[in-house]
Amino acid sequence: MGTDGSLRMCSVVRKGRGQLDFTTTVTPVPNVTFAFDVVNVLGNPLRRYREFNDVGDEYTRQILYLERTYSVGVRFRF
């Protein structure tokens, strides 16, 4: 209940997070391209909170640790 006696809905808040991705390609010869990608270079977790009163106090509800992903590829053109 709120401070005025009204029913209060508790919300789930997801804080913003920065995600940095990196991609590069190299074409050493006209028909061959090498590609390299890194997703989530910073490795920042995603945090969700639940507010539990009118003042805005909150507690951590969930923390997701998203992994860093690497990929390498080669493209050929005929």
N, C-alpha and C positions, 0 to 999 in steps of 0.2 A: 504494500500500500504506500501511496505517496504521503508527503507531509500534510497534505490537505484532506487526507482520508479517501482520496480517489484510488481506484485500481490502477496499478502501474504495470506496464509491460516492460519486461527486462529485455534489452536488445543485445544481440551478438555483434560485436564490432571487430572488423578486420582491419588492422593497421596496414598502411601502405608500406611496401618494401621496394627497394631498388633491385633490379635484376640487370646485370650487365652481360651481354652476349658478344662474342667475337667471331668474325668470319673473314677468311681471306682465301683468295684463289691466285694461282700462278699458272701462266700459260707459257711454258718454255719453248714449245714448237706450235705452229698454227693448229694442229688437230688434237692436241693433248692438253688437258687442264687438270691441275691438282687442286683439291679443295680441302680446307681445314676449318672446323667449327668447334667452338666451345660455348656451351649454354650454361648460364648461371655461374659466371666466373667468380662473383663475390661470395656465393654460397649462403646468402641471407635466408633465414627461416621465415616462414609465413606464420604470423601469430594472430590468434583469435581470442577476444576477451568478452566477458559478459558483465554488463553493468548491473549493479544490485541495489542502487538507491538513487534518490533524486539529485544528490550531490555529484554523481558521475563516478563514484568509486567503482572499481572493476577488479576482477580476478582473471587470471589466465585460464582459458578454457581449453585451448588446443595450440600446440606448436608443431608445425610440419617442417621437417628438415628436408628440403628438396636437393637432390644430388646434382653435382656438376657433371655434365655430359660432354664427352669428346667424340668427334667423328672426323674421319678422313676419307676422302674419295678421289677417284680418278675418272675423268670423262674423256671419251674418245669420240671424235667426229669423223665420219666417213664421207 
